[in-house]
Amino acid sequence: MISLTTSRWASKADSAEWLSGFIPDLPTPFNHRDEIDADAFGRLCERQIAAGASALVVGETAGENATLEPAERVQLVEIAARVARKRVRIIAGAGSNATDRAVTFTRAVEAAGADAIMSVVPYYNKPVPRGMAAHFRDVAAATTLPVILHDIPSRTVKGLADETLLELAASPRFAGLRDGGGDVARLTRLRSRLPATFRMLTGDDHSSLAWLAAGGDGCISTVANVAPDLYVAVYRHFRAGRLYQARELHQRLVPLAALLEREHPAALKFALALLGLMQPATRLPIVQLGATDKAEVAQTMAALADEYLAVAQ
């Protein structure tokens, strides 16, 4: 094993405080019976809170949301909320390509204790921009919580058009965007046209520092699951104007980001298993890593352990 060390939240204006920095997209641990491992998930939540995360994303991309039953989505939120005890915000994945199901999921996770909703662009259906806008408006109308849009064209085929994003962002119901395309040019193109309170986050670890430098607010991160302390350090260095230190730390995390992206979330689960935090079990059609990929992740994780020592000194 490798050792590494409601309305009360609903204001869009206060999102600058918590919808920023590096926010982990948490995986969903499963036990040998293919059930949610509640104890392991609680440990993942507590570890991130102790490291200084401002929010936790649950039941979303890294959480294998497509294979979660509705009751399991609720269970994840309940565990996270119980562990968090209002110390951080809980952002619940509640998306679907069927608007009525997205509305049902949204209402369920709000009742379970979520502090914000993340709703993905409808996948497979390929709706026109007018249909996307109507979909998200129905989701927002179903909750009192802030709604964070998730645009990830590599998984949804059709992306959220700039003009549709600008139209939705004008409403106080929408707090921000998770942009999964890794296109920093989009941020620079839209930043000045968006409300000042609308948070722009990337979902791409590789370009996260460039995103911040271009005026972005943060990253919904996979790698932050593995190295939360390092990512907190990257963000603190950046905010303090220590760009060289931020860049040096970020560059050391890029090799791991590449590995985790290649077989996501199986590689992430294996990395966390190496840390003794959870089992690497996945749900079909996601399968566990093969021997070669396991060895590559283990080697990269061993190198990363040295970075933790450097941060601690």
BAFI-793627 format. One record per residue: residue number from 1; x, y, z of N, C-alpha, C in turn. Coordinates in steps of 0.02 Angstrom, whole numbers, plus 50000, padded with zeros to 5 digits. Example, Ala and Ser with C-alpha at 12.3 -4.5 7.8 and 13.67 -1.06 7.14 Angstrom:
REM BAFI-793627
SITE    k    nc1    nc2    nc3   cac1   cac2   cac3    cc1    cc2    cc3
SITE    1  50660  49716  50390  50615  49775  50390  50660  49835  50390
SITE    2  50642  49888  50354  50684  49947  50357  50645  50002  50394
REM end
This chain:
REM BAFI-793627
SITE    k    nc1    nc2    nc3   cac1   cac2   cac3    cc1    cc2    cc3
SITE    1  50042  49940  50000  50000  50000  50000  50044  50062  50000
SITE    2  50027  50111  49959  50063  50174  49957  50036  50220  50010
SITE    3  50080  50252  50048  50057  50295  50102  50063  50368  50082
SITE    4  50006  50402  50078  50003  50474  50066  49958  50503  50119
SITE    5  49998  50546  50140  49957  50577  50192  49888  50611  50161
SITE    6  48476  51227  50044  48408  51252  50031  48408  51326  50028
SITE    7  48382  51350  50042  48387  51422  50037  48447  51446  50078
SITE    8  48462  51410  50130  48518  51429  50171  48583  51429  50130
SITE    9  48585  51388  50077  48644  51386  50033  48627  51412  49963
SITE   10  48565  51430  49951  48542  51436  49882  48563  51500  49846
SITE   11  48589  51549  49882  48606  51612  49850  48659  51603  49797
SITE   12  48645  51627  49737  48695  51625  49684  48754  51669  49700
SITE   13  48741  51724  49733  48794  51773  49747  48849  51745  49791
SITE   14  48833  51697  49836  48884  51672  49881  48924  51615  49851
SITE   15  48909  51597  49788  48944  51541  49756  49018  51554  49746
SITE   16  49039  51618  49746  49110  51634  49739  49150  51604  49795
SITE   17  49119  51594  49853  49155  51567  49911  49167  51492  49905
SITE   18  49119  51455  49879  49125  51382  49880  49130  51350  49812
SITE   19  49105  51382  49760  49108  51354  49693  49171  51379  49658
SITE   20  49227  51360  49686  49292  51383  49661  49346  51336  49685
SITE   21  49406  51344  49658  49461  51300  49677  49453  51231  49645
SITE   22  49483  51181  49677  49482  51113  49651  49432  51072  49691
SITE   23  49377  51053  49659  49322  51018  49691  49322  50946  49666
SITE   24  49328  50897  49710  49332  50828  49687  49265  50800  49662
SITE   25  49268  50764  49607  49212  50725  49582  49221  50655  49610
SITE   26  49185  50639  49664  49199  50579  49702  49175  50516  49667
SITE   27  49216  50462  49669  49193  50398  49643  49144  50366  49693
SITE   28  49108  50316  49669  49062  50278  49712  49093  50211  49729
SITE   29  49113  50199  49791  49142  50134  49809  49088  50080  49812
SITE   30  49105  50021  49786  49060  49964  49790  49094  49908  49830
SITE   31  49054  49870  49866  49081  49812  49903  49075  49749  49861
SITE   32  49091  49691  49891  49092  49629  49853  49023  49606  49832
SITE   33  48971  49637  49859  48902  49621  49840  48875  49671  49789
SITE   34  48919  49714  49763  48901  49766  49715  48853  49817  49744
SITE   35  48858  49828  49809  48820  49880  49843  48866  49938  49859
SITE   36  48837  49997  49870  48877  50054  49891  48911  50039  49958
SITE   37  48975  50049  49961  49013  50041  50023  49009  50108  50061
SITE   38  48961  50112  50106  48947  50175  50140  49006  50198  50182
SITE   39  49039  50151  50215  49096  50171  50257  49153  50200  50215
SITE   40  49168  50167  50159  49221  50193  50115  49203  50261  50087
SITE   41  49141  50269  50067  49120  50334  50039  49124  50388  50092
SITE   42  49105  50373  50153  49112  50421  50207  49184  50441  50218
SITE   43  49230  50393  50213  49301  50409  50221  49326  50455  50165
SITE   44  49303  50442  50104  49323  50486  50049  49299  50557  50061
SITE   45  49238  50564  50085  49211  50631  50099  49251  50665  50154
SITE   46  49264  50631  50208  49300  50661  50264  49371  50680  50245
SITE   47  49403  50639  50204  49471  50654  50182  49473  50719  50143
SITE   48  49425  50729  50099  49423  50791  50060  49409  50852  50103
SITE   49  49364  50844  50151  49348  50900  50196  49409  50920  50236
SITE   50  49445  50869  50262  49505  50882  50302  49559  50917  50261
SITE   51  49561  50902  50195  49611  50933  50152  49594  51004  50133
SITE   52  49531  51025  50144  49513  51094  50129  49468  51103  50070
SITE   53  49436  51050  50045  49389  51058  49989  49331  51103  50010
SITE   54  49307  51142  49963  49250  51186  49978  49184  51153  49960
SITE   55  49186  51100  49920  49125  51065  49899  49144  50995  49877
SITE   56  49094  50952  49875  49103  50883  49852  49051  50869  49798
SITE   57  49072  50840  49742  49025  50818  49691  49013  50743  49700
SITE   58  48950  50723  49706  48933  50652  49717  48884  50629  49665
SITE   59  48890  50565  49646  48844  50536  49598  48848  50566  49529
SITE   60  48908  50585  49508  48916  50616  49442  48961  50572  49399
SITE   61  49002  50600  49355  49040  50559  49308  49085  50508  49343
SITE   62  49127  50531  49389  49170  50484  49425  49131  50435  49468
SITE   63  49070  50455  49486  49028  50413  49529  48988  50361  49491
SITE   64  49003  50352  49425  48968  50302  49384  48892  50311  49387
SITE   65  48871  50373  49380  48800  50390  49390  48754  50353  49342
SITE   66  48779  50335  49283  48735  50300  49236  48714  50232  49260
SITE   67  48751  50202  49306  48734  50136  49332  48704  50138  49402
SITE   68  48693  50198  49429  48664  50204  49495  48588  50201  49492
SITE   69  48559  50164  49538  48486  50164  49546  48465  50229  49579
SITE   70  48403  50251  49569  48380  50313  49601  48391  50313  49677
SITE   71  48379  50258  49710  48389  50255  49782  48462  50261  49801
SITE   72  48507  50238  49757  48578  50244  49771  48602  50316  49764
SITE   73  48574  50353  49717  48590  50424  49712  48573  50460  49778
SITE   74  48514  50444  49804  48492  50473  49867  48538  50452  49924
SITE   75  48557  50388  49925  48601  50362  49978  48668  50399  49979
SITE   76  48697  50411  49921  48761  50447  49918  48755  50517  49948
SITE   77  48702  50552  49930  48692  50620  49956  48682  50618  50031
SITE   78  48643  50570  50055  48631  50565  50127  48696  50552  50165
SITE   79  48738  50508  50139  48802  50494  50172  48846  50557  50172
SITE   80  48852  50589  50114  48895  50649  50109  48870  50704  50154
SITE   81  48805  50715  50156  48778  50768  50199  48789  50753  50273
SITE   82  48782  50690  50290  48792  50671  50361  48865  50680  50381
SITE   83  48911  50663  50337  48982  50671  50352  49001  50746  50352
SITE   84  48975  50783  50304  48994  50853  50296  48971  50897  50354
SITE   85  48912  50885  50379  48884  50925  50435  48892  51000  50420
SITE   86  48876  51020  50359  48876  51090  50338  48946  51121  50334
SITE   87  48998  51080  50338  49065  51108  50331  49083  51123  50258
SITE   88  49053  51086  50212  49062  51098  50140  48995  51089  50105
SITE   89  48990  51113  50043  48929  51103  50004  48931  51034  49971
SITE   90  48873  51004  49964  48865  50941  49929  48831  50955  49862
SITE   91  48866  50942  49807  48840  50952  49740  48820  50883  49713
SITE   92  48756  50873  49701  48731  50807  49682  48719  50803  49607
SITE   93  48747  50751  49575  48731  50737  49506  48659  50714  49500
SITE   94  48621  50748  49459  48549  50732  49452  48527  50735  49380
SITE   95  48574  50724  49334  48559  50731  49264  48528  50668  49233
SITE   96  48496  50678  49177  48467  50623  49137  48454  50651  49068
SITE   97  48448  50605  49018  48430  50628  48952  48354  50630  48942
SITE   98  48317  50613  48995  48244  50621  48996  48228  50675  49047
SITE   99  48196  50728  49026  48184  50785  49070  48144  50766  49132
SITE  100  48093  50724  49123  48053  50705  49182  48094  50668  49233
SITE  101  48141  50625  49210  48184  50589  49257  48233  50637  49290
SITE  102  48260  50684  49252  48305  50734  49281  48270  50774  49336
SITE  103  48208  50791  49324  48168  50827  49374  48157  50783  49436
SITE  104  48141  50719  49425  48131  50672  49481  48194  50665  49522
SITE  105  48251  50655  49488  48315  50648  49523  48332  50712  49562
SITE  106  48319  50769  49532  48334  50833  49563  48295  50841  49628
SITE  107  48231  50827  49626  48190  50833  49686  48213  50784  49740
SITE  108  48232  50724  49719  48252  50672  49767  48316  50690  49803
SITE  109  48366  50716  49767  48430  50731  49800  48425  50795  49842
SITE  110  48381  50841  49822  48369  50899  49865  48340  50877  49931
SITE  111  48291  50833  49929  48260  50808  49991  48310  50769  50033
SITE  112  48361  50739  50001  48410  50699  50037  48464  50742  50070
SITE  113  48467  50807  50054  48514  50850  50088  48566  50883  50043
SITE  114  48558  50879  49977  48606  50912  49932  48601  50988  49940
SITE  115  48657  51022  49926  48660  51095  49930  48659  51128  49861
SITE  116  48671  51088  49809  48670  51112  49740  48660  51052  49695
SITE  117  48638  51066  49634  48624  51014  49585  48672  51022  49526
SITE  118  48699  50967  49501  48736  50968  49438  48695  50929  49387
SITE  119  48679  50963  49332  48636  50934  49280  48671  50935  49213
SITE  120  48679  50876  49184  48718  50868  49123  48675  50881  49062
SITE  121  48707  50902  49008  48674  50909  48943  48643  50841  48925
SITE  122  48580  50840  48903  48548  50776  48885  48589  50739  48831
SITE  123  48606  50677  48846  48647  50636  48802  48604  50592  48757
SITE  124  48632  50569  48703  48602  50524  48655  48545  50556  48614
SITE  125  48501  50593  48646  48443  50622  48611  48462  50675  48560
SITE  126  48520  50709  48571  48543  50762  48527  48491  50818  48518
SITE  127  48467  50849  48573  48417  50902  48567  48446  50965  48535
SITE  128  48402  51003  48504  48422  51068  48476  48430  51117  48535
SITE  129  48464  51174  48525  48475  51221  48580  48412  51240  48617
SITE  130  48357  51250  48581  48294  51269  48614  48270  51214  48661
SITE  131  48281  51151  48640  48262  51095  48683  48306  51090  48745
SITE  132  48371  51103  48736  48416  51103  48794  48396  51156  48845
SITE  133  48382  51215  48821  48362  51270  48865  48298  51252  48903
SITE  134  48250  51223  48869  48187  51204  48901  48199  51149  48953
SITE  135  48243  51102  48937  48260  51048  48984  48288  51077  49049
SITE  136  48337  51121  49043  48368  51148  49104  48322  51194  49142
SITE  137  48278  51229  49108  48230  51272  49143  48182  51229  49185
SITE  138  48161  51172  49158  48117  51127  49196  48154  51100  49257
SITE  139  48217  51083  49249  48257  51059  49306  48261  51113  49359
SITE  140  48278  51174  49339  48285  51228  49387  48219  51244  49422
SITE  141  48163  51237  49386  48098  51251  49416  48079  51199  49468
SITE  142  48112  51142  49468  48095  51087  49513  48132  51091  49580
SITE  143  48176  51141  49589  48217  51143  49649  48227  51215  49672
SITE  144  48241  51223  49736  48260  51289  49763  48336  51297  49764
SITE  145  48372  51244  49746  48445  51245  49750  48478  51274  49688
SITE  146  48540  51298  49694  48577  51319  49635  48587  51260  49587
SITE  147  48583  51274  49523  48595  51223  49472  48660  51238  49436
SITE  148  48704  51188  49433  48767  51194  49396  48760  51153  49332
SITE  149  48769  51185  49276  48764  51152  49212  48828  51111  49199
SITE  150  48820  51054  49166  48878  51012  49148  48878  51001  49073
SITE  151  48928  51029  49041  48935  51023  48968  48995  50979  48953
SITE  152  48985  50919  48926  49039  50873  48912  49026  50839  48845
SITE  153  49041  50873  48790  49022  50848  48723  49050  50779  48707
SITE  154  49107  50760  48735  49136  50694  48720  49090  50638  48743
SITE  155  49046  50652  48790  48999  50601  48815  48927  50613  48792
SITE  156  48911  50674  48776  48841  50690  48759  48830  50700  48684
SITE  157  48883  50700  48645  48882  50710  48572  48870  50784  48555
SITE  158  48815  50812  48577  48801  50882  48565  48819  50923  48627
SITE  159  48852  50979  48617  48871  51021  48673  48821  51077  48684
SITE  160  48833  51113  48738  48791  51170  48756  48818  51231  48718
SITE  161  48778  51256  48672  48800  51313  48631  48812  51375  48674
SITE  162  48858  51417  48652  48875  51478  48689  48813  51520  48702
SITE  163  48773  51530  48651  48715  51574  48659  48664  51545  48708
SITE  164  48658  51478  48708  48612  51446  48756  48639  51454  48827
SITE  165  48704  51446  48835  48735  51456  48901  48724  51527  48925
SITE  166  48735  51576  48882  48725  51646  48902  48653  51660  48921
SITE  167  48607  51629  48885  48535  51637  48899  48518  51609  48968
SITE  168  48543  51549  48983  48528  51517  49048  48564  51554  49105
SITE  169  48626  51574  49093  48665  51606  49146  48634  51672  49169
SITE  170  48593  51702  49127  48561  51765  49146  48511  51755  49202
SITE  171  48489  51693  49213  48442  51678  49267  48479  51663  49331
SITE  172  48457  51689  49388  48490  51674  49452  48482  51601  49473
SITE  173  48442  51562  49438  48434  51492  49455  48497  51451  49438
SITE  174  48538  51476  49392  48597  51439  49369  48660  51472  49397
SITE  175  48698  51432  49435  48754  51459  49473  48820  51455  49436
SITE  176  48826  51407  49389  48890  51399  49356  48889  51345  49304
SITE  177  48948  51335  49273  48957  51285  49221  49018  51243  49237
SITE  178  49010  51177  49228  49066  51131  49226  49079  51117  49152
SITE  179  49134  51142  49126  49150  51136  49055  49198  51077  49046
SITE  180  49173  51024  49014  49214  50964  49006  49254  50962  48942
SITE  181  49254  51015  48904  49288  51015  48840  49362  51034  48844
SITE  182  49383  51065  48899  49453  51085  48905  49473  51141  48859
SITE  183  49425  51180  48835  49438  51234  48787  49443  51301  48824
SITE  184  49505  51321  48839  49515  51384  48875  49492  51443  48833
SITE  185  49495  51436  48767  49473  51491  48724  49399  51506  48735
SITE  186  49359  51456  48751  49288  51468  48764  49279  51513  48825
SITE  187  49320  51501  48876  49316  51543  48936  49332  51615  48919
SITE  188  49386  51626  48884  49405  51695  48868  49353  51728  48823
SITE  189  49319  51688  48782  49268  51715  48737  49205  51736  48775
SITE  190  49189  51701  48829  49125  51711  48863  49129  51748  48929
SITE  191  49187  51749  48961  49191  51776  49028  49161  51845  49036
SITE  192  49177  51890  48991  49152  51958  48997  49078  51965  48982
SITE  193  49048  51914  48952  48978  51917  48933  48933  51883  48985
SITE  194  48963  51851  49033  48925  51815  49085  48917  51858  49147
SITE  195  48864  51846  49186  48858  51883  49250  48918  51870  49294
SITE  196  48938  51920  49333  48997  51914  49375  48989  51858  49427
SITE  197  48927  51842  49445  48916  51791  49496  48914  51720  49467
SITE  198  48916  51714  49401  48912  51648  49369  48982  51617  49369
SITE  199  48988  51558  49400  49053  51526  49408  49069  51482  49347
SITE  200  49130  51489  49322  49154  51451  49265  49208  51403  49289
SITE  201  49192  51337  49287  49239  51286  49309  49253  51239  49251
SITE  202  49315  51215  49248  49333  51164  49198  49325  51095  49229
SITE  203  49313  51046  49186  49313  50977  49209  49375  50940  49186
SITE  204  49424  50977  49162  49485  50949  49132  49545  50964  49175
SITE  205  49574  50913  49207  49632  50924  49251  49693  50949  49214
SITE  206  49702  50927  49151  49761  50947  49114  49767  51022  49107
SITE  207  49712  51054  49090  49713  51126  49075  49688  51169  49134
SITE  208  49683  51139  49193  49651  51175  49249  49689  51238  49269
SITE  209  49755  51235  49269  49793  51295  49289  49787  51349  49235
SITE  210  49790  51329  49172  49779  51378  49118  49710  51408  49122
SITE  211  49661  51368  49142  49592  51392  49150  49589  51445  49204
SITE  212  49622  51433  49260  49624  51483  49313  49658  51547  49289
SITE  213  49713  51539  49254  49751  51597  49230  49711  51639  49181
SITE  214  49664  51607  49146  49623  51642  49096  49561  51674  49128
SITE  215  49554  51667  49193  49497  51698  49227  49445  51651  49252
SITE  216  49458  51585  49247  49411  51536  49272  49411  51533  49348
SITE  217  49360  51499  49374  49352  51498  49447  49377  51434  49480
SITE  218  49387  51381  49442  49410  51319  49473  49402  51260  49427
SITE  219  49407  51200  49458  49405  51137  49421  49366  51085  49460
SITE  220  49319  51052  49426  49288  50992  49454  49335  50935  49435
SITE  221  49371  50909  49483  49432  50871  49470  49426  50797  49486
SITE  222  49458  50756  49444  49467  50685  49458  49529  50675  49501
SITE  223  49584  50708  49483  49648  50698  49517  49646  50722  49589
SITE  224  49603  50770  49604  49597  50794  49673  49574  50739  49720
SITE  225  49543  50686  49694  49526  50629  49735  49588  50595  49763
SITE  226  49641  50593  49723  49701  50558  49742  49748  50603  49782
SITE  227  49755  50665  49761  49803  50711  49790  49770  50776  49812
SITE  228  49724  50773  49860  49688  50834  49879  49733  50888  49908
SITE  229  49782  50869  49948  49827  50919  49978  49868  50956  49925
SITE  230  49891  50918  49875  49930  50950  49822  49888  50999  49782
SITE  231  49826  50980  49768  49784  51025  49730  49765  51087  49770
SITE  232  49754  51079  49834  49742  51138  49876  49803  51184  49875
SITE  233  49863  51153  49876  49924  51193  49873  49930  51230  49807
SITE  234  49913  51196  49751  49915  51229  49685  49870  51290  49685
SITE  235  49810  51283  49711  49762  51338  49710  49785  51396  49755
SITE  236  49810  51379  49813  49834  51431  49859  49893  51469  49830
SITE  237  49939  51434  49799  49995  51467  49767  49970  51514  49712
SITE  238  49923  51489  49672  49897  51530  49617  49863  51593  49644
SITE  239  49820  51586  49693  49783  51642  49721  49830  51693  49754
SITE  240  49887  51670  49779  49935  51715  49811  49984  51745  49761
SITE  241  49976  51728  49697  50020  51756  49646  50086  51719  49638
SITE  242  50092  51661  49670  50153  51621  49664  50145  51574  49605
SITE  243  50148  51601  49546  50132  51563  49486  50183  51509  49471
SITE  244  50247  51522  49486  50298  51471  49473  50286  51410  49516
SITE  245  50271  51420  49581  50258  51363  49625  50196  51325  49604
SITE  246  50144  51362  49585  50082  51330  49562  50095  51288  49500
SITE  247  50133  51316  49453  50147  51280  49391  50189  51217  49403
SITE  248  50239  51223  49448  50282  51165  49462  50241  51108  49492
SITE  249  50199  51123  49541  50158  51070  49572  50109  51041  49521
SITE  250  50078  51084  49482  50028  51061  49434  50060  51015  49383
SITE  251  50119  51031  49359  50152  50990  49309  50167  50920  49336
SITE  252  50180  50915  49400  50193  50849  49429  50131  50806  49434
SITE  253  50072  50838  49430  50010  50801  49433  49984  50781  49364
SITE  254  50012  50810  49312  49988  50797  49244  49995  50724  49223
SITE  255  50051  50689  49237  50055  50618  49218  49999  50576  49248
SITE  256  49983  50589  49311  49929  50552  49342  49862  50569  49309
SITE  257  49852  50633  49293  49790  50653  49260  49781  50616  49194
SITE  258  49834  50607  49157  49830  50572  49093  49810  50499  49103
SITE  259  49838  50467  49154  49821  50397  49167  49749  50390  49190
SITE  260  49727  50434  49234  49659  50428  49259  49607  50442  49205
SITE  261  49623  50485  49159  49576  50501  49105  49570  50443  49056
SITE  262  49623  50406  49047  49624  50353  48997  49573  50298  49010
SITE  263  49567  50278  49073  49517  50227  49091  49480  50251  49153
SITE  264  49436  50299  49142  49399  50331  49196  49331  50298  49204
SITE  265  49310  50280  49265  49343  50292  49330  49381  50231  49357
SITE  266  49392  50179  49316  49426  50119  49341  49496  50136  49368
SITE  267  49533  50179  49332  49600  50197  49354  49599  50236  49419
SITE  268  49549  50280  49426  49542  50318  49488  49528  50271  49547
SITE  269  49484  50224  49536  49468  50178  49591  49528  50135  49610
SITE  270  49567  50115  49561  49627  50076  49577  49677  50118  49615
SITE  271  49686  50181  49595  49732  50226  49631  49711  50235  49703
SITE  272  49646  50243  49715  49622  50251  49784  49626  50186  49823
SITE  273  49621  50129  49788  49631  50065  49821  49703  50058  49844
SITE  274  49751  50083  49804  49821  50081  49825  49832  50121  49889
SITE  275  49791  50172  49900  49795  50212  49960  49757  50182  50018
SITE  276  49723  50126  50006  49686  50092  50059  49620  50125  50076
SITE  277  49593  50163  50029  49532  50201  50042  49469  50167  50020
SITE  278  49474  50121  49972  49414  50088  49945  49436  50027  49905
SITE  279  49388  49986  49886  49400  49932  49839  49397  49958  49768
SITE  280  49432  49926  49721  49432  49951  49652  49373  49928  49610
SITE  281  49321  49900  49641  49265  49871  49605  49228  49924  49564
SITE  282  49209  49904  49504  49171  49946  49458  49107  49909  49438
SITE  283  49063  49943  49403  49003  49912  49376  49006  49910  49300
SITE  284  48986  49853  49273  48983  49846  49200  48938  49900  49170
SITE  285  48958  49927  49113  49011  49903  49069  49082  49926  49085
SITE  286  49092  49963  49140  49160  49980  49162  49191  49918  49195
SITE  287  49252  49902  49175  49288  49845  49205  49351  49871  49239
SITE  288  49378  49829  49283  49439  49849  49318  49499  49848  49272
SITE  289  49552  49881  49293  49613  49887  49252  49646  49820  49241
SITE  290  49679  49813  49183  49721  49755  49171  49788  49763  49205
SITE  291  49829  49711  49204  49892  49710  49241  49940  49765  49219
SITE  292  49945  49777  49154  49992  49829  49130  49972  49898  49155
SITE  293  49908  49914  49150  49884  49979  49173  49890  49986  49248
SITE  294  49879  49932  49285  49888  49935  49358  49960  49952  49376
SITE  295  50007  49921  49341  50077  49934  49356  50095  50007  49341
SITE  296  50067  50034  49287  50082  50103  49268  50054  50152  49319
SITE  297  49992  50140  49341  49963  50183  49392  50002  50178  49457
SITE  298  50021  50118  49477  50058  50109  49539  50125  50145  49537
SITE  299  50159  50143  49480  50223  50178  49473  50214  50253  49478
SITE  300  50163  50279  49446  50150  50351  49449  50130  50373  49519
SITE  301  50091  50331  49553  50071  50346  49621  50131  50347  49668
SITE  302  50178  50301  49658  50238  50300  49700  50279  50364  49692
SITE  303  50283  50388  49630  50319  50451  49618  50282  50510  49650
SITE  304  50216  50507  49649  50177  50561  49678  50184  50565  49753
SITE  305  50198  50508  49786  50207  50507  49859  50264  50554  49880
SITE  306  50314  50559  49837  50369  50605  49852  50346  50677  49854
SITE  307  50297  50694  49812  50271  50762  49810  50235  50779  49875
SITE  308  50201  50730  49904  50168  50742  49968  50219  50758  50021
SITE  309  50275  50723  50020  50328  50738  50068  50354  50808  50059
SITE  310  50361  50830  49996  50386  50897  49982  50338  50950  50008
SITE  311  50272  50939  49999  50223  50986  50023  50223  50990  50100
SITE  312  50234  50933  50132  50231  50930  50205  50290  50964  50238
SITE  313  50346  50970  50202  50407  50998  50232  50406  51075  50231
REM end
